[in-house]
Amino acid sequence: MSQADINTAVVDPGLTTRMLRTLGLVAMLSGLLVVLTYRFTLPMIEENKRLAIERALFKVIPGAVSRQDFVITEQGIRRAEQNTEGVTLYAGYDQEGRLKGVALEAAAAGYQDVIRILYGYDPYCQCIRGFQVLKMAETPGIGDKIIKDADFQQNFVALEARAHVSGKGLEQAIVPVKHGTKTEPWQIDTISGATITSKAIARMLNDSAQQVVPIIQKDLAIVEAGL
């Protein structure tokens, strides 16, 4: 090919148009594949999430053998129905149908990625009874100490989360403290060597409880009745 032919090819508007059409087609097909893959895998992702919550639920609500789902809306707690927007609340009941506690999801940024948990709340002692990790990508042997460290887990035997008398927020914020310095029931004794991850747990629990605990206490009769 001569230099003249090369110059002609470079400035040929028809060639440029064909290239743009090809690139546009590739981009459109790529986008279509992404959408199709998402739509295909979404049911499996949702099912895996449902199973993870199901397994975690009965661990964070001791004594519960059945569940009923509710939604915390701007108007209060409502029975979970399709297209109802709000924060999902999972209520656990014993064999006699008595409420044993509720569970909610919470999330916060950890050291490497977002940590997502399900935690149990006992409305009668107004305390958090435990949590289970639903998603975590922290460093093995460091971040996963929130699961394995017995002293850290001891924080959640009865972590105080008491609704303020005003009906807004908590009486005392849930706060992390340096390892070995916990003196109050609303404090979380952090883990030496995994401070960021353990602080993330404190932060997500406080942020969630500040919002939902007053509503749970106000509408507790609805959850107790399973209406």
Secondary structure, DSSP 4 states (H G I P E B T S, - for coil): --HHHHHHHHH-HHHHHHHHHHHHHHHHHHHHHHHHHHHHHHHHHHHHHHHHHHHHHHHHSTT--EEEEEEEETTEEEE--TT--SEEEEEEE-TTS-EEEEEEEEEEE-SSSEEEEEEEEETTTTEEEEEEEEE--PPTTTTTHHHH-HHHHHTTSSEE-PBPTTSSSBSS--EEE-TT---STTEEEPPTT-HHHHHHHHHHHHHHHHHHHHHHHHTHHHHHHT-
